[in-house]
Amino acid sequence: MKKTLSVILAALLALGCVFMLASCGSTGEETTAPADDTTAASEETTVGESDLAYIQNKGKLVVGVTEYKPMDYLDENGEWTGFDAEYARAVAKELGVEVEFIEIEWDNKEFEVESKKIDCVWNGMTITDALKKSMDITDPYVKNAQVVVMPKDKAQDYTTVESLKDLSFAVEVESAGKGVAEENGFNFTELTYQSDAILEVHTGKADACIIDLTMADALTAEGATYENLTKVLSLNEEEYGIGCRKGSDLCTKINEITDKLLADGTLDALAAKYELTLVK
Amino acid sequence: MFWTVTLSLLEGFMTTLELFALTLLFAIPLGLIIAFGSMSKFMPLKWLSKTVVWIIRGTPLMLQLIVVFYGPELIGGWFGELGIDNPIFNWLAGMKGLDRFPSVLLAFVINYACYFSEIYRGGIESIPKGQLEACQVLGMTKSQAFFRVVLLQVVKRIVPPMGNEIITLVKDTSLARTIAVYEIIWNAQKFIKNGGLLWPLIYAGAFYLIFNGLLTIIFAKLEKKMDYFKA
């Protein structure tokens, strides 16, 4: 009795394992016929099939974003808009595909791209050496800087980098802001998002934060959420790029299309609309 | 504003509840299977169960979410790069993971089933052997003894630890946001990111608190109902 029970259980567990593997092997769409599955799988594995062809075959460019004004954010109708969102739509039109925006957890962007859950990260991403190792990044398109933001009433005391040494900073984890904080030997705490970093300053948990110029401008403007804060110093200059899969030909294609959009003035119009400075 | 926030949080909480309910639905029976495996006298099965429980309890649930969701494609990518053309390699290279929600569900079910299995095992092994011997004397088969004598006593004994785990599960669902499943905490954090509104996150806590309050009452009632088992 016990033996038979054990055998049944072993069989059940084994079945469970097989089922799990099988479900991993399927395309995730339960309705797809098995025959389609195998063709999809072999398409997937065709050695040397270009990433661009893969995207054009499926007919949509899946863009990973976060809510990040003025690059990507939702308008009142719940549609993605912003400089990057409009730019991505323009590029997708040239590629002849549709755009799908997926809001991702920024910490996992490398995983999202590498595992093909998204095709690119297009979200005001500052180009860093570390990112170049995990993704292929397009030519820079918008200029940015890392700026120090702190309460307005304290700002007049801090006009040089030297004067900032004793402050406590908040930065986004592994961000460009963290990089300059390290270079300057500041004391800093790392948080998940830049928005968390500025919140730390707002609530007095940190004396100042180091975030992107574009974001600082948007958030500390007159009438914005953090109008009690202001930017005091710019610590470096840097540029935004679009992150594609390692070895993807999408990267060069976006560069080509970008040249075209620069030539016909599309990007200049967008830059003016969202008050950004293009890299030319 | 309050209304907008409430609606958004409710929407997120529906995902939370869905994940909670489906996890329980699958993990409770799966846990029993794993518990039987761990108690089996058939050594390979016993060690298989024990190893699974060790791995799942020994690694963070957040990591398991990432492995379940991104893992298949990443492994597929490595095999694809090898460029070896044979059916097994092609199959491995073509591996595709599940969608976001099913991935979270799969990871949660496996994780919680392992914790449940240890609670079941503790419950089953706490029943005195003498009862089984008595059943044998009465001429019951082993399965009769288990289902008619042992099981309900086990249920009573495991209500408090199960209550613990189930309440933890309600809160653990917030991990789903690591792979961008938009549950209540994700929705609450959006208000911070976009408008610097802090209170929605605290307000989200009230949703958990009220729901867990309900669960606590249910568990207390359940325990009371089973009072007649007092030995």
Interface residues (C-beta under 8 A of the other chain):
Chain A: M1 K2 K3 L5 S6 V7 L9 A10 L12 L13 G16 M20 S23 C24 G25 S26 T27 G28 A40 A41 S42 E44 T45 V47 T66 E67 K69 Y73 I102 E103 I104 E105 D107 N108 F111 E112 E114 S115 K116 K117 Y193 S195 D196 I198 L199 H202 T203 L219 T225 Y226
Chain B: L30 I33 F36 G37 S40 K41 F42 P44 L45 L48 S49 I66 F69 Y70 G71 P72 E73 L74 G76 G77 F79 G80 G83 D85 F89 N90 W91 A93 G94 M95 K96 G97 L98 D99 P102 L106 T141 K142 S143 R177 T178 I179 A180 Y182 K190 I192 K193 N194 G195 G196 L198
